[in-house]
Amino acid sequence: MIPLTLQPEPATFNQAVRVPGQAFLQATGVNVGDGLSPRSRWSGRDYWRRHGLGMLHTAYDDICCYLCMYIENSAVARRNFTGGSVEHLVPVGQDAWKAYEWNNYALAGQLVNRDRGNNSLISPFVLDFYPFELDLPSGVVFTAQGLTLAQRAIAIEINDVLKFDDRPQHERDRASYYEQFDTGVLTGAQLARFAPFVWYEIQRQGLVINEN
């Protein structure tokens, strides 16, 4: 997880997501600031998934806000639970009216989104430091050096909530990206496109290869 810049709301978002969503909440009698659960009550009203997910993939270049790696935008990937999903930064069970707000959305891989669940977590749009460093070539993430006590507490919370230590597949994915760069399969520009955190760490650690 690295700092992320909130992208502008797409021109079609209001009519496709917010307007029908708020009409549903009004008809249901949900007050502003109230949550709505269980998830079954949202059946057929998940406009964020039907219309917003594709917008998120476009706005954030198919990069997971938590893992900082490429996630495929396809029905096949989602069936295999390896695709993208809409992350409600404030969960719908806490504030239903934020369910249809662009600034409450981030693009997240399905597995890490499920791991986050309804746990409180700092928004990547609020994060203003790099909480993690990367061991290369293993792909293992660890808490960054030189953090303040407050920053270190945030890093530990992120790791605990998102279960970075419990998902070896993510380590293998990061290691694979590094190996592909190290062996010349991917250029620096390509790595920056598909795994920006790995590329950031390669640069920070002085491991950039002269590609000329």
ROTOR-306110 format. One line per field, with one value per atom (N, C-alpha, C, O): residue in one letter; atom name; x negated, y, z; residue number from 1. Coordinates in steps of 0.05 Angstrom, whole numbers, m for minus. Layout:
<atoms>
r A, ...
a CA, ...
xx X, ...
yy Y, ...
zz Z, ...
k NUM, ...
</atoms>
This chain:
<atoms>
r M, M, M, M, I, I, I, I, P, P, P, P, L, L, L, L, T, T, T, T, L, L, L, L, Q, Q, Q, Q, P, P, P, P, E, E, E, E, P, P, P, P, A, A, A, A, T, T, T, T, F, F, F, F, N, N, N, N, Q, Q, Q, Q, A, A, A, A, V, V, V, V, R, R, R, R, V, V, V, V, P, P, P, P, G, G, G, G, Q, Q, Q, Q, A, A, A, A, F, F, F, F, L, L, L, L, Q, Q, Q, Q, A, A, A, A, T, T, T, T, G, G, G, G, V, V, V, V, N, N, N, N, V, V, V, V, G, G, G, G, D, D, D, D, G, G, G, G, L, L, L, L, S, S, S, S, P, P, P, P, R, R, R, R, S, S, S, S, R, R, R, R, W, W, W, W, S, S, S, S, G, G, G, G, R, R, R, R, D, D, D, D, Y, Y, Y, Y, W, W, W, W, R, R, R, R, R, R, R, R, H, H, H, H, G, G, G, G, L, L, L, L, G, G, G, G, M, M, M, M, L, L, L, L, H, H, H, H, T, T, T, T, A, A, A, A, Y, Y, Y, Y, D, D, D, D, D, D, D, D, I, I, I, I, C, C, C, C, C, C, C, C, Y, Y, Y, Y, L, L, L, L, C, C, C, C, M, M, M, M, Y, Y, Y, Y, I, I, I, I, E, E, E, E, N, N, N, N, S, S, S, S, A, A, A, A, V, V, V, V, A, A, A, A, R, R, R, R, R, R, R, R, N, N, N, N, F, F, F, F, T, T, T, T, G, G, G, G, G, G, G, G, S, S, S, S, V, V, V, V, E, E, E, E, H, H, H, H, L, L, L, L, V, V, V, V, P, P, P, P, V, V, V, V, G, G, G, G, Q, Q, Q, Q, D, D, D, D, A, A, A, A, W, W, W, W, K, K, K, K, A, A, A, A, Y, Y, Y, Y, E, E, E, E, W, W, W, W, N, N, N, N, N, N, N, N, Y, Y, Y, Y, A, A, A, A, L, L, L, L, A, A, A, A, G, G, G, G, Q, Q, Q, Q, L, L, L, L, V, V, V, V, N, N, N, N, R, R, R, R, D, D, D, D, R, R, R, R, G, G, G, G, N, N, N, N, N, N, N, N, S, S, S, S, L, L, L, L, I, I, I, I, S, S, S, S, P, P, P, P, F, F, F, F, V, V, V, V, L, L, L, L, D, D, D, D, F, F, F, F, Y, Y, Y, Y, P, P, P, P, F, F, F, F, E, E, E, E, L, L, L, L, D, D, D, D, L, L, L, L, P, P, P, P, S, S, S, S, G, G, G, G, V, V, V, V, V, V, V, V, F, F, F, F, T, T, T, T, A, A, A, A, Q, Q, Q, Q, G, G, G, G, L, L, L, L, T, T, T, T, L, L, L, L, A, A, A, A, Q, Q, Q, Q, R, R, R, R, A, A, A, A, I, I, I, I, A, A, A, A, I, I, I, I, E, E, E, E, I, I, I, I, N, N, N, N, D, D, D, D, V, V, V, V, L, L, L, L, K, K, K, K, F, F, F, F, D, D, D, D, D, D, D, D, R, R, R, R, P, P, P, P, Q, Q, Q, Q, H, H, H, H, E, E, E, E, R, R, R, R, D, D, D, D, R, R, R, R, A, A, A, A, S, S, S, S, Y, Y, Y, Y, Y, Y, Y, Y, E, E, E, E, Q, Q, Q, Q, F, F, F, F, D, D, D, D, T, T, T, T, G, G, G, G, V, V, V, V, L, L, L, L, T, T, T, T, G, G, G, G, A, A, A, A, Q, Q, Q, Q, L, L, L, L, A, A, A, A, R, R, R, R, F, F, F, F, A, A, A, A, P, P, P, P, F, F, F, F, V, V, V, V, W, W, W, W, Y, Y, Y, Y, E, E, E, E, I, I, I, I, Q, Q, Q, Q, R, R, R, R, Q, Q, Q, Q, G, G, G, G, L, L, L, L, V, V, V, V, I, I, I, I, N, N, N, N, E, E, E, E, N, N, N, N
a N, CA, C, O, N, CA, C, O, N, CA, C, O, N, CA, C, O, N, CA, C, O, N, CA, C, O, N, CA, C, O, N, CA, C, O, N, CA, C, O, N, CA, C, O, N, CA, C, O, N, CA, C, O, N, CA, C, O, N, CA, C, O, N, CA, C, O, N, CA, C, O, N, CA, C, O, N, CA, C, O, N, CA, C, O, N, CA, C, O, N, CA, C, O, N, CA, C, O, N, CA, C, O, N, CA, C, O, N, CA, C, O, N, CA, C, O, N, CA, C, O, N, CA, C, O, N, CA, C, O, N, CA, C, O, N, CA, C, O, N, CA, C, O, N, CA, C, O, N, CA, C, O, N, CA, C, O, N, CA, C, O, N, CA, C, O, N, CA, C, O, N, CA, C, O, N, CA, C, O, N, CA, C, O, N, CA, C, O, N, CA, C, O, N, CA, C, O, N, CA, C, O, N, CA, C, O, N, CA, C, O, N, CA, C, O, N, CA, C, O, N, CA, C, O, N, CA, C, O, N, CA, C, O, N, CA, C, O, N, CA, C, O, N, CA, C, O, N, CA, C, O, N, CA, C, O, N, CA, C, O, N, CA, C, O, N, CA, C, O, N, CA, C, O, N, CA, C, O, N, CA, C, O, N, CA, C, O, N, CA, C, O, N, CA, C, O, N, CA, C, O, N, CA, C, O, N, CA, C, O, N, CA, C, O, N, CA, C, O, N, CA, C, O, N, CA, C, O, N, CA, C, O, N, CA, C, O, N, CA, C, O, N, CA, C, O, N, CA, C, O, N, CA, C, O, N, CA, C, O, N, CA, C, O, N, CA, C, O, N, CA, C, O, N, CA, C, O, N, CA, C, O, N, CA, C, O, N, CA, C, O, N, CA, C, O, N, CA, C, O, N, CA, C, O, N, CA, C, O, N, CA, C, O, N, CA, C, O, N, CA, C, O, N, CA, C, O, N, CA, C, O, N, CA, C, O, N, CA, C, O, N, CA, C, O, N, CA, C, O, N, CA, C, O, N, CA, C, O, N, CA, C, O, N, CA, C, O, N, CA, C, O, N, CA, C, O, N, CA, C, O, N, CA, C, O, N, CA, C, O, N, CA, C, O, N, CA, C, O, N, CA, C, O, N, CA, C, O, N, CA, C, O, N, CA, C, O, N, CA, C, O, N, CA, C, O, N, CA, C, O, N, CA, C, O, N, CA, C, O, N, CA, C, O, N, CA, C, O, N, CA, C, O, N, CA, C, O, N, CA, C, O, N, CA, C, O, N, CA, C, O, N, CA, C, O, N, CA, C, O, N, CA, C, O, N, CA, C, O, N, CA, C, O, N, CA, C, O, N, CA, C, O, N, CA, C, O, N, CA, C, O, N, CA, C, O, N, CA, C, O, N, CA, C, O, N, CA, C, O, N, CA, C, O, N, CA, C, O, N, CA, C, O, N, CA, C, O, N, CA, C, O, N, CA, C, O, N, CA, C, O, N, CA, C, O, N, CA, C, O, N, CA, C, O, N, CA, C, O, N, CA, C, O, N, CA, C, O, N, CA, C, O, N, CA, C, O, N, CA, C, O, N, CA, C, O, N, CA, C, O, N, CA, C, O, N, CA, C, O, N, CA, C, O, N, CA, C, O, N, CA, C, O, N, CA, C, O, N, CA, C, O, N, CA, C, O, N, CA, C, O, N, CA, C, O, N, CA, C, O, N, CA, C, O, N, CA, C, O, N, CA, C, O, N, CA, C, O, N, CA, C, O, N, CA, C, O, N, CA, C, O, N, CA, C, O, N, CA, C, O, N, CA, C, O, N, CA, C, O, N, CA, C, O, N, CA, C, O, N, CA, C, O, N, CA, C, O, N, CA, C, O, N, CA, C, O, N, CA, C, O, N, CA, C, O, N, CA, C, O, N, CA, C, O, N, CA, C, O, N, CA, C, O, N, CA, C, O, N, CA, C, O, N, CA, C, O, N, CA, C, O, N, CA, C, O, N, CA, C, O, N, CA, C, O, N, CA, C, O, N, CA, C, O, N, CA, C, O, N, CA, C, O, N, CA, C, O, N, CA, C, O, N, CA, C, O, N, CA, C, O, N, CA, C, O, N, CA, C, O, N, CA, C, O, N, CA, C, O, N, CA, C, O
xx m17, 0, m18, m36, m12, m28, m8, 16, m17, 1, 13, 0, 39, 54, 68, 79, 69, 83, 111, 115, 131, 159, 162, 155, 173, 177, 205, 223, 207, 233, 256, 253, 279, 303, 310, 311, 315, 322, 348, 366, 350, 374, 400, 421, 398, 423, 430, 450, 413, 417, 442, 457, 448, 472, 497, 513, 502, 527, 527, 548, 504, 503, 503, 513, 491, 488, 502, 518, 495, 505, 535, 549, 546, 575, 592, 609, 588, 605, 599, 617, 574, 568, 581, 592, 581, 593, 624, 637, 635, 664, 671, 692, 655, 659, 658, 675, 638, 635, 658, 668, 667, 690, 715, 731, 719, 743, 742, 763, 718, 714, 717, 721, 715, 717, 692, 693, 669, 643, 635, 634, 630, 622, 592, 577, 586, 558, 541, 547, 519, 501, 507, 491, 529, 536, 525, 523, 518, 509, 533, 556, 528, 549, 536, 518, 546, 537, 560, 580, 559, 536, 534, 550, 514, 509, 533, 537, 548, 571, 591, 605, 591, 610, 601, 617, 577, 567, 572, 564, 584, 587, 601, 622, 588, 598, 593, 600, 580, 575, 545, 537, 529, 500, 490, 475, 500, 492, 462, 451, 449, 420, 406, 386, 417, 405, 413, 396, 437, 447, 435, 429, 433, 424, 398, 382, 394, 371, 345, 323, 345, 321, 304, 280, 317, 302, 290, 268, 304, 294, 269, 250, 269, 246, 222, 200, 227, 205, 192, 167, 208, 197, 183, 161, 196, 185, 158, 140, 156, 132, 114, 99, 117, 99, 97, 75, 119, 120, 101, 94, 94, 75, 90, 106, 86, 99, 88, 64, 106, 98, 82, 67, 84, 71, 45, 25, 47, 24, 6, m17, 16, 0, m10, m32, 7, 1, 26, 48, 21, 41, 62, 56, 87, 109, 126, 133, 132, 146, 175, 189, 184, 213, 228, 232, 235, 250, 268, 263, 290, 308, 294, 300, 276, 262, 245, 245, 231, 214, 231, 224, 254, 271, 283, 287, 289, 299, 278, 284, 253, 230, 221, 201, 234, 228, 200, 186, 192, 166, 170, 150, 195, 200, 202, 195, 213, 216, 243, 262, 245, 271, 271, 251, 295, 298, 294, 309, 274, 269, 283, 277, 303, 315, 297, 296, 284, 266, 280, 270, 304, 323, 343, 358, 343, 360, 390, 398, 405, 433, 449, 470, 438, 451, 448, 462, 430, 426, 440, 451, 440, 453, 462, 447, 488, 499, 498, 496, 500, 500, 474, 472, 452, 426, 423, 403, 442, 441, 440, 430, 451, 453, 437, 444, 416, 399, 372, 358, 364, 339, 315, 297, 315, 292, 290, 272, 309, 308, 299, 299, 292, 284, 254, 241, 244, 217, 219, 237, 200, 199, 181, 158, 192, 177, 181, 202, 160, 163, 184, 188, 198, 220, 211, 225, 189, 180, 173, 181, 157, 148, 172, 172, 191, 215, 231, 240, 233, 246, 231, 244, 205, 189, 194, 195, 196, 201, 228, 230, 249, 275, 286, 284, 296, 307, 287, 295, 263, 243, 236, 235, 232, 223, 195, 178, 190, 164, 160, 179, 136, 130, 134, 127, 145, 150, 123, 107, 119, 95, 94, 73, 117, 118, 109, 102, 109, 100, 71, 57, 63, 35, 15, 17, m4, m23, m52, m71, m57, m84, m83, m62, m107, m109, m113, m135, m93, m95, m111, m118, m117, m130, m154, m157, m172, m194, m193, m177, m208, m206, m233, m253, m233, m258, m258, m239, m280, m284, m308, m329, m306, m285, m261, m244, m259, m239, m210, m191, m207, m180, m166, m142, m181, m169, m167, m187, m144, m140, m145, m138, m158, m163, m160, m162, m155, m151, m176, m199, m172, m194, m211, m201, m236, m254, m250, m241, m256, m256, m229, m226, m208, m182, m180, m194, m162, m155, m139, m130, m135, m119, m90, m79, m79, m52, m51, m32, m70, m71, m75, m63, m91, m96, m70, m64, m55, m29, m10, 4, m10, 7, m2, 15, m28, m38, m31, m23, m33, m26, 3, 11, 20, 49, 55, 72, 43, 48, 40, 55, 17, 8, 27, 33, 36, 54, 81, 91, 91, 118, 117, 134, 96, 95, 80, 79, 70, 58, 35, 33, 18, m5, m22, m34, m24, m42, m29, m43, m3, 11, 18, 31, 8, 15, m11, m20, m22, m47, m44, m64, m19, m16, m24, m35, m18, m25, m56, m67, m69, m99, m109, m128, m98, m107, m102, m119, m80, m74, m95, m105, m101, m121, m148, m163, m155, m181, m182, m203, m160, m159, m163, m177, m150, m154, m183, m194, m195, m224, m241, m259, m236, m252, m249, m268, m224, m220, m235, m245, m237, m252, m282, m297, m291, m319, m330, m354, m313, m322, m315, m320, m305, m300, m274, m269, m257, m230, m213, m198, m214, m200, m219, m240, m212, m228, m219, m200, m235, m227, m200, m184, m195, m169, m146, m125, m151, m130, m126, m103, m147, m145, m130, m113, m136, m123, m93, m77, m86, m58, m43, m21, m56, m42, m47, m32, m69, m75, m90, m114, m76, m89, m105, m125, m95, m110, m137, m157, m136, m161, m181, m205, m171, m188, m199, m223, m182, m191, m214, m234, m211, m231, m257, m279, m255, m279, m294, m319, m280, m293, m305, m328, m290, m299, m324, m342, m325, m347, m370, m390, m368, m390, m394, m417, m372, m375, m367, m362, m365, m357, m378, m402, m368, m386, m388, m368, m412, m416, m405, m415, m382, m368, m377, m366, m398, m407, m425, m435
yy m24, 0, 25, 27, 43, 67, 91, 86, 116, 138, 138, 132, 145, 144, 171, 183, 180, 205, 199, 183, 211, 208, 219, 242, 203, 211, 224, 219, 242, 256, 237, 216, 245, 229, 229, 250, 205, 203, 218, 219, 228, 244, 228, 240, 202, 186, 174, 161, 179, 166, 174, 157, 200, 209, 196, 186, 195, 183, 153, 141, 141, 112, 99, 77, 114, 102, 118, 107, 143, 159, 163, 159, 171, 177, 153, 154, 130, 107, 96, 86, 99, 89, 105, 94, 131, 148, 145, 147, 140, 136, 110, 109, 90, 65, 70, 60, 84, 89, 106, 101, 125, 141, 124, 127, 107, 90, 69, 61, 62, 42, 55, 42, 82, 96, 97, 100, 94, 95, 124, 140, 131, 159, 163, 144, 188, 195, 188, 197, 174, 167, 140, 130, 127, 101, 79, 83, 56, 34, 17, 21, m1, m19, m47, m51, m66, m93, m112, m103, m137, m151, m144, m129, m155, m150, m157, m145, m177, m185, m163, m163, m143, m120, m102, m86, m106, m91, m105, m95, m128, m144, m128, m116, m128, m114, m84, m70, m75, m46, m40, m18, m59, m56, m41, m52, m17, m1, 4, 8, 4, 8, m15, m10, m39, m62, m62, m66, m57, m59, m37, m42, m13, 10, 22, 32, 22, 35, 20, 33, m6, m22, m16, m12, m16, m10, 18, 22, 37, 64, 65, 79, 49, 48, 36, 45, 15, 2, 23, 24, 39, 59, 81, 89, 91, 114, 107, 124, 82, 74, 54, 40, 53, 38, 8, m4, m3, m32, m39, m62, m20, m25, m26, m8, m48, m51, m30, m26, m17, 4, m6, 9, m32, m43, m58, m55, m75, m91, m76, m84, m55, m40, m57, m54, m75, m92, m93, m88, m101, m102, m123, m145, m116, m136, m135, m113, m158, m161, m153, m160, m138, m130, m149, m142, m172, m191, m208, m211, m218, m235, m261, m272, m271, m296, m292, m309, m270, m264, m262, m271, m249, m246, m272, m277, m290, m316, m332, m348, m327, m341, m327, m335, m305, m289, m277, m273, m270, m257, m230, m217, m221, m196, m172, m174, m150, m126, m124, m138, m108, m103, m74, m61, m65, m38, m39, m53, m25, m23, 2, 24, m3, 20, 27, 12, 49, 57, 60, 52, 71, 70, 48, 52, 26, 3, 11, 28, m2, 4, m3, 9, m21, m27, m6, m6, 13, 35, 60, 75, 65, 89, 82, 83, 76, 67, 89, 83, 114, 135, 140, 153, 129, 130, 107, 106, 90, 67, 76, 61, 99, 109, 134, 150, 138, 162, 155, 138, 168, 162, 166, 149, 186, 191, 170, 172, 152, 130, 104, 83, 105, 81, 80, 100, 56, 50, 23, 7, 18, m8, m27, m21, m50, m70, m98, m104, m114, m142, m155, m147, m175, m187, m199, m196, m213, m227, m207, m210, m187, m168, m150, m141, m146, m131, m148, m137, m173, m191, m191, m191, m192, m192, m166, m167, m144, m119, m120, m111, m130, m132, m105, m86, m105, m80, m67, m50, m77, m66, m37, m30, m21, 6, 6, m10, 24, 25, 53, 64, 63, 89, 87, 67, 108, 109, 114, 130, 100, 106, 135, 145, 148, 176, 195, 218, 185, 201, 195, 212, 171, 162, 181, 187, 191, 210, 201, 218, 175, 164, 136, 124, 125, 97, 79, 79, 64, 48, 22, 10, 14, m12, m10, 8, m30, m34, m63, m79, m69, m94, m108, m97, m133, m149, m161, m174, m156, m166, m184, m178, m208, m215, m231, m240, m234, m252, m241, m257, m215, m203, m200, m194, m205, m202, m173, m158, m165, m138, m136, m154, m114, m110, m80, m63, m74, m47, m30, m38, m7, 10, 20, 22, 25, 36, 66, 79, 77, 106, 119, 143, 103, 114, 126, 118, 145, 155, 133, 114, 137, 117, 116, 95, 139, 140, 127, 112, 132, 119, 89, 74, 81, 52, 38, 16, 51, 40, 36, 17, 56, 54, 31, 16, 28, 7, m21, m39, m24, m49, m55, m78, m34, m38, m46, m64, m34, m41, m70, m85, m78, m106, m125, m146, m119, m137, m140, m162, m117, m118, m131, m147, m125, m135, m162, m174, m172, m199, m202, m223, m182, m185, m209, m221, m215, m238, m265, m285, m265, m291, m298, m318, m283, m288, m292, m273, m316, m321, m317, m312, m318, m313, m285, m280, m266, m238, m235, m220, m249, m249, m260, m249, m282, m294, m276, m274, m262, m243, m221, m214, m209, m188, m198, m185, m222, m234, m239, m235, m248, m253, m228, m228, m206, m181, m172, m163, m175, m168, m185, m175, m211, m229, m222, m222, m215, m208, m183, m180, m164, m140, m147, m137, m162, m169, m184, m182, m200, m216, m203, m214, m179, m164, m170, m160, m186, m191, m166, m161, m151, m126, m103, m105, m81, m57, m42, m49, m22, m6, 7, 8, 17, 30, 10, 16, m15, m35, m44, m48, m46, m53, m31, m37, m6, 16, 15, 23, 6, 4, m18, m14, m42, m65, m70, m83, m59, m63, m39, m40, m17, 8, 8, 21, m8, m9, m24, m16, m46, m60, m42, m42, m26, m8, 14, 21, 24, 44, 33, 47, 8, m3, m9, m6, m17, m22, 4, 5, 26, 52, 61, 70, 57, 66, 50, 61, 25, 8, 9, m5, 25, 28, 3, m3, m11, m35, m31, m51, m7, m1, m11, m6, m24, m35, m15, m3, m11, 6, m9, m29, 2, m12, m3, m11, 14, 24, 2, 7
zz 0, 0, 0, 16, m19, m21, m24, m29, m21, m24, m52, m72, m53, m78, m82, m63, m107, m113, m123, m141, m110, m119, m147, m152, m164, m192, m195, m180, m215, m219, m224, m236, m215, m219, m249, m262, m261, m289, m295, m278, m319, m327, m325, m319, m329, m329, m302, m299, m282, m256, m243, m232, m243, m228, m237, m221, m263, m274, m272, m268, m275, m275, m247, m243, m228, m201, m179, m165, m177, m154, m155, m135, m178, m179, m173, m155, m187, m180, m152, m138, m143, m116, m94, m76, m97, m77, m77, m57, m101, m103, m88, m74, m90, m75, m45, m30, m36, m7, 4, 26, m12, m3, m1, 18, m21, m21, 2, 12, 9, 31, 58, 78, 59, 84, 101, 125, 87, 102, 106, 87, 130, 136, 129, 129, 123, 117, 141, 164, 137, 159, 171, 187, 164, 174, 155, 131, 167, 151, 142, 151, 123, 114, 110, 95, 126, 124, 130, 141, 123, 110, 81, 70, 68, 40, 22, 1, 31, 15, 9, m11, 27, 23, m1, m10, m10, m33, m59, m80, m58, m82, m105, m101, m128, m151, m150, m169, m129, m126, m125, m116, m133, m132, m157, m172, m160, m183, m184, m206, m161, m161, m176, m189, m174, m188, m217, m235, m223, m250, m268, m291, m257, m273, m263, m279, m237, m226, m229, m230, m229, m230, m254, m253, m277, m302, m301, m311, m290, m287, m270, m275, m248, m230, m244, m242, m260, m274, m293, m295, m306, m324, m309, m317, m288, m273, m260, m258, m250, m235, m249, m237, m275, m293, m284, m286, m274, m267, m244, m242, m227, m205, m179, m172, m164, m138, m118, m116, m104, m86, m62, m49, m56, m33, m40, m27, m61, m69, m89, m92, m101, m121, m143, m153, m152, m175, m194, m186, m218, m239, m232, m222, m236, m234, m260, m270, m269, m295, m293, m273, m312, m313, m332, m356, m322, m339, m321, m298, m333, m319, m310, m289, m327, m321, m296, m278, m294, m271, m246, m225, m248, m225, m216, m192, m235, m228, m213, m195, m220, m207, m182, m169, m175, m152, m154, m133, m178, m183, m196, m204, m199, m213, m194, m170, m205, m189, m176, m185, m156, m142, m133, m130, m127, m116, m85, m71, m76, m47, m37, m44, m19, m5, 19, 38, 17, 39, 65, 86, 65, 87, 80, 62, 94, 87, 86, 102, 69, 66, 92, 97, 107, 133, 154, 174, 148, 167, 157, 174, 132, 121, 92, 73, 90, 65, 43, 20, 52, 32, 18, m2, 30, 16, m4, m18, m5, m24, m53, m70, m58, m86, m91, m108, m75, m78, m88, m77, m110, m124, m105, m105, m88, m70, m48, m32, m46, m27, m40, m27, m65, m80, m84, m88, m84, m93, m107, m102, m125, m139, m123, m117, m117, m101, m112, m123, m110, m116, m99, m75, m110, m95, m68, m48, m68, m44, m22, 1, m29, m9, 1, 23, m17, m9, 12, 32, 7, 26, 53, 74, 52, 76, 92, 117, 79, 93, 107, 130, 93, 105, 115, 100, 139, 151, 171, 186, 171, 189, 183, 159, 203, 199, 187, 195, 168, 155, 143, 132, 145, 133, 103, 90, 92, 63, 48, 58, 26, 10, 0, m8, m1, m10, 12, 7, 37, 60, 67, 78, 62, 68, 55, 31, 71, 61, 65, 65, 68, 71, 60, 57, 56, 46, 71, 83, 79, 103, 101, 122, 77, 73, 55, 38, 59, 41, 31, 41, 11, m3, m3, m12, 5, 3, m25, m34, m39, m66, m66, m55, m79, m98, m86, m102, m60, m49, m51, m52, m53, m54, m28, m27, m6, 21, 29, 26, 39, 49, 79, 94, 87, 116, 122, 104, 147, 155, 149, 155, 138, 129, 153, 176, 148, 168, 170, 151, 193, 196, 200, 198, 206, 210, 238, 256, 241, 268, 282, 269, 308, 322, 311, 309, 305, 294, 267, 261, 250, 223, 226, 211, 244, 248, 257, 249, 274, 283, 260, 259, 242, 218, 200, 190, 197, 180, 191, 177, 217, 230, 227, 222, 230, 227, 198, 194, 179, 151, 146, 134, 156, 152, 166, 155, 190, 204, 190, 188, 180, 167, 140, 133, 124, 97, 95, 73, 117, 118, 99, 86, 96, 78, 85, 67, 110, 119, 113, 116, 107, 104, 75, 70, 56, 28, 12, m1, 12, m3, m33, m46, m43, m72, m79, m100, m62, m67, m67, m83, m49, m49, m75, m87, m84, m109, m133, m151, m132, m154, m155, m176, m132, m131, m139, m154, m130, m137, m167, m180, m179, m207, m224, m244, m215, m229, m228, m248, m204, m202, m220, m234, m221, m237, m267, m282, m275, m303, m311, m333, m292, m297, m297, m314, m278, m275, m299, m305, m311, m334, m361, m382, m360, m384, m398, m420, m386, m398, m397, m416, m375, m373, m371, m358, m384, m382, m356, m343, m349, m326, m329, m310, m353, m358, m355, m345, m365, m363, m334, m325, m319, m291, m275, m258, m281, m268, m274, m258, m298, m306, m291, m282, m288, m277, m247, m234, m236, m208, m197, m192, m193, m186, m160, m157, m140, m115, m119, m108, m134, m140, m154, m148, m173, m188, m169, m171, m152, m132, m115, m110, m106, m89, m104, m93, m129, m145, m148, m146, m152, m154, m128, m126, m106, m80, m71, m59, m79, m71, m90, m87, m111, m131, m148, m155, m155, m170, m200, m214, m208, m236, m255, m252, m276, m297, m320, m328, m330, m354, m378, m386, m388, m410, m438, m458, m439, m465, m478, m501
k 1, 1, 1, 1, 2, 2, 2, 2, 3, 3, 3, 3, 4, 4, 4, 4, 5, 5, 5, 5, 6, 6, 6, 6, 7, 7, 7, 7, 8, 8, 8, 8, 9, 9, 9, 9, 10, 10, 10, 10, 11, 11, 11, 11, 12, 12, 12, 12, 13, 13, 13, 13, 14, 14, 14, 14, 15, 15, 15, 15, 16, 16, 16, 16, 17, 17, 17, 17, 18, 18, 18, 18, 19, 19, 19, 19, 20, 20, 20, 20, 21, 21, 21, 21, 22, 22, 22, 22, 23, 23, 23, 23, 24, 24, 24, 24, 25, 25, 25, 25, 26, 26, 26, 26, 27, 27, 27, 27, 28, 28, 28, 28, 29, 29, 29, 29, 30, 30, 30, 30, 31, 31, 31, 31, 32, 32, 32, 32, 33, 33, 33, 33, 34, 34, 34, 34, 35, 35, 35, 35, 36, 36, 36, 36, 37, 37, 37, 37, 38, 38, 38, 38, 39, 39, 39, 39, 40, 40, 40, 40, 41, 41, 41, 41, 42, 42, 42, 42, 43, 43, 43, 43, 44, 44, 44, 44, 45, 45, 45, 45, 46, 46, 46, 46, 47, 47, 47, 47, 48, 48, 48, 48, 49, 49, 49, 49, 50, 50, 50, 50, 51, 51, 51, 51, 52, 52, 52, 52, 53, 53, 53, 53, 54, 54, 54, 54, 55, 55, 55, 55, 56, 56, 56, 56, 57, 57, 57, 57, 58, 58, 58, 58, 59, 59, 59, 59, 60, 60, 60, 60, 61, 61, 61, 61, 62, 62, 62, 62, 63, 63, 63, 63, 64, 64, 64, 64, 65, 65, 65, 65, 66, 66, 66, 66, 67, 67, 67, 67, 68, 68, 68, 68, 69, 69, 69, 69, 70, 70, 70, 70, 71, 71, 71, 71, 72, 72, 72, 72, 73, 73, 73, 73, 74, 74, 74, 74, 75, 75, 75, 75, 76, 76, 76, 76, 77, 77, 77, 77, 78, 78, 78, 78, 79, 79, 79, 79, 80, 80, 80, 80, 81, 81, 81, 81, 82, 82, 82, 82, 83, 83, 83, 83, 84, 84, 84, 84, 85, 85, 85, 85, 86, 86, 86, 86, 87, 87, 87, 87, 88, 88, 88, 88, 89, 89, 89, 89, 90, 90, 90, 90, 91, 91, 91, 91, 92, 92, 92, 92, 93, 93, 93, 93, 94, 94, 94, 94, 95, 95, 95, 95, 96, 96, 96, 96, 97, 97, 97, 97, 98, 98, 98, 98, 99, 99, 99, 99, 100, 100, 100, 100, 101, 101, 101, 101, 102, 102, 102, 102, 103, 103, 103, 103, 104, 104, 104, 104, 105, 105, 105, 105, 106, 106, 106, 106, 107, 107, 107, 107, 108, 108, 108, 108, 109, 109, 109, 109, 110, 110, 110, 110, 111, 111, 111, 111, 112, 112, 112, 112, 113, 113, 113, 113, 114, 114, 114, 114, 115, 115, 115, 115, 116, 116, 116, 116, 117, 117, 117, 117, 118, 118, 118, 118, 119, 119, 119, 119, 120, 120, 120, 120, 121, 121, 121, 121, 122, 122, 122, 122, 123, 123, 123, 123, 124, 124, 124, 124, 125, 125, 125, 125, 126, 126, 126, 126, 127, 127, 127, 127, 128, 128, 128, 128, 129, 129, 129, 129, 130, 130, 130, 130, 131, 131, 131, 131, 132, 132, 132, 132, 133, 133, 133, 133, 134, 134, 134, 134, 135, 135, 135, 135, 136, 136, 136, 136, 137, 137, 137, 137, 138, 138, 138, 138, 139, 139, 139, 139, 140, 140, 140, 140, 141, 141, 141, 141, 142, 142, 142, 142, 143, 143, 143, 143, 144, 144, 144, 144, 145, 145, 145, 145, 146, 146, 146, 146, 147, 147, 147, 147, 148, 148, 148, 148, 149, 149, 149, 149, 150, 150, 150, 150, 151, 151, 151, 151, 152, 152, 152, 152, 153, 153, 153, 153, 154, 154, 154, 154, 155, 155, 155, 155, 156, 156, 156, 156, 157, 157, 157, 157, 158, 158, 158, 158, 159, 159, 159, 159, 160, 160, 160, 160, 161, 161, 161, 161, 162, 162, 162, 162, 163, 163, 163, 163, 164, 164, 164, 164, 165, 165, 165, 165, 166, 166, 166, 166, 167, 167, 167, 167, 168, 168, 168, 168, 169, 169, 169, 169, 170, 170, 170, 170, 171, 171, 171, 171, 172, 172, 172, 172, 173, 173, 173, 173, 174, 174, 174, 174, 175, 175, 175, 175, 176, 176, 176, 176, 177, 177, 177, 177, 178, 178, 178, 178, 179, 179, 179, 179, 180, 180, 180, 180, 181, 181, 181, 181, 182, 182, 182, 182, 183, 183, 183, 183, 184, 184, 184, 184, 185, 185, 185, 185, 186, 186, 186, 186, 187, 187, 187, 187, 188, 188, 188, 188, 189, 189, 189, 189, 190, 190, 190, 190, 191, 191, 191, 191, 192, 192, 192, 192, 193, 193, 193, 193, 194, 194, 194, 194, 195, 195, 195, 195, 196, 196, 196, 196, 197, 197, 197, 197, 198, 198, 198, 198, 199, 199, 199, 199, 200, 200, 200, 200, 201, 201, 201, 201, 202, 202, 202, 202, 203, 203, 203, 203, 204, 204, 204, 204, 205, 205, 205, 205, 206, 206, 206, 206, 207, 207, 207, 207, 208, 208, 208, 208, 209, 209, 209, 209, 210, 210, 210, 210, 211, 211, 211, 211, 212, 212, 212, 212
</atoms>
